[in-house]
Amino acid sequence: MNLTRNPVFVSLLRWLASTEMFARPAKQLPGKWRLFEFYTEPEGQLKNLKEEAMKKKGYHWEIEFEGRGRFQYHLNLPIRLFNLAGFGTWHTSRNFIVLSPSENPGMTEEFQYAFENGNLKILKKEADGRILFFGFFRRLDVKDKL
């Protein structure tokens, strides 16, 4: 498969090259967020799941970043990330966010992140450059719960 002809892959490459990735939007991060679309690249094949398909499969990731460097989350994705639910600590460094779940303090997950049109985008790649997770999160209203 020629990835340069895949419009999703081309869009991802443009985002990676854009200057918006290097902004320091850490102050926009605190709040509740819900995943509404994500990409993953198992076995070299880029896959995309949108909101409706995620609902049908029961996939979700809701996360709340507190201003004091703590977070809580509920997660059910077919990707090697954290357990189903928990809490932990977070911090940012440049355009990366580092999440450390409390149930396994030695395990951390580091993601590139950016904001576009009020949505949070996070990216985690494998050592070989494949996309483990590229997700789009929408901020939840105060009335919404995790």
C-alpha positions in Angstrom: 0.0 0.0 0.0 1.4 3.4 -0.9 0.8 5.6 2.1 1.5 8.8 0.3 -1.8 8.3 -1.6 -3.8 7.8 1.5 -5.5 11.2 2.3 -5.6 10.4 6.1 -1.8 9.7 6.1 -1.1 12.8 4.1 -3.2 14.9 6.6 -1.3 13.3 9.5 2.0 14.2 7.9 0.9 17.8 7.3 -0.1 18.1 11.0 3.2 16.7 12.1 5.0 19.3 10.0 2.8 22.2 11.1 3.9 24.8 13.6 0.8 24.3 15.7 2.4 21.2 17.2 5.1 23.3 18.8 2.7 25.8 20.5 2.6 25.5 24.3 -1.2 25.0 25.0 -0.8 23.2 28.3 -3.2 25.7 29.9 -5.9 24.4 27.6 -5.5 20.8 28.7 -7.3 20.9 32.2 -10.8 19.7 31.8 -12.8 16.6 30.7 -12.2 15.1 27.3 -13.9 12.3 25.3 -12.3 10.4 22.4 -14.4 10.7 19.3 -12.1 9.3 16.6 -8.8 7.5 16.4 -6.3 5.9 14.1 -4.0 3.0 14.7 -1.5 1.1 12.4 -1.3 -2.5 13.4 0.7 -4.7 11.0 1.5 -1.6 8.9 -2.1 -1.0 7.8 -3.6 2.3 8.9 -7.1 1.9 10.5 -9.6 4.6 11.4 -12.5 4.3 13.8 -15.0 7.2 14.0 -17.5 7.9 16.8 -20.3 5.7 15.5 -18.1 2.7 14.9 -16.5 3.2 18.3 -19.9 3.2 20.0 -20.9 0.0 18.2 -17.7 -1.8 19.3 -17.9 -0.4 22.9 -14.6 1.5 22.6 -14.1 4.6 24.6 -11.6 6.8 26.3 -12.6 9.6 28.7 -10.0 11.5 30.6 -10.1 14.4 33.0 -6.9 16.5 33.5 -6.9 18.4 36.7 -5.0 21.6 37.1 -2.9 20.1 39.9 -1.2 17.6 37.6 -3.6 14.7 38.4 -5.8 12.9 35.9 -8.5 10.2 35.9 -9.7 8.1 33.0 -12.0 5.3 31.7 -10.5 3.4 28.8 -11.6 0.5 26.6 -9.6 0.4 23.3 -8.0 -2.4 21.3 -4.6 -0.9 21.8 -1.8 -1.5 24.4 -2.3 1.4 26.7 -3.5 1.6 30.3 -6.0 -0.5 32.2 -9.7 0.1 31.9 -10.0 2.8 34.6 -7.9 4.6 37.0 -6.1 7.8 37.9 -2.6 9.1 37.9 -0.4 12.2 37.3 0.4 14.1 34.2 2.8 16.8 33.1 3.8 18.4 29.8 7.2 19.0 28.3 7.4 20.9 25.0 4.6 19.4 22.8 4.5 16.2 24.8 2.2 15.1 27.6 3.4 12.4 30.0 0.8 10.2 31.8 1.7 8.1 34.8 -1.1 5.8 36.1 -1.1 5.3 39.8 -1.7 1.6 39.6 1.6 1.2 37.9 3.8 4.2 38.8 6.8 2.9 36.8 4.8 2.8 33.6 4.4 6.1 31.7 2.9 6.9 28.4 4.2 9.8 26.4 2.1 11.4 23.7 2.6 14.3 21.3 -0.3 16.7 21.7 -1.9 19.7 20.0 -5.1 21.6 19.8 -7.1 22.3 16.7 -10.6 23.9 16.6 -11.0 23.3 20.3 -10.3 19.6 20.0 -7.3 17.8 21.6 -5.2 15.6 19.4 -2.7 13.1 20.8 -0.3 10.9 19.0 1.8 7.9 20.1 4.1 6.1 17.7 5.9 2.8 18.0 9.7 2.7 18.0 9.6 1.7 14.3 7.5 4.8 13.4 4.2 3.1 13.1 1.2 4.9 14.7 0.1 3.1 17.9 -2.6 5.7 18.6 -3.6 9.0 17.0 -6.8 10.3 18.7 -9.1 13.2 18.6 -10.8 14.3 21.8 -13.7 16.7 22.3 -14.0 18.7 25.6 -17.0 17.6 27.6 -19.5 20.0 29.1 -19.6 20.3 32.9 -22.9 18.3 32.9 -21.2 15.4 31.2 -19.5 12.8 33.5 -16.7 10.4 33.0 
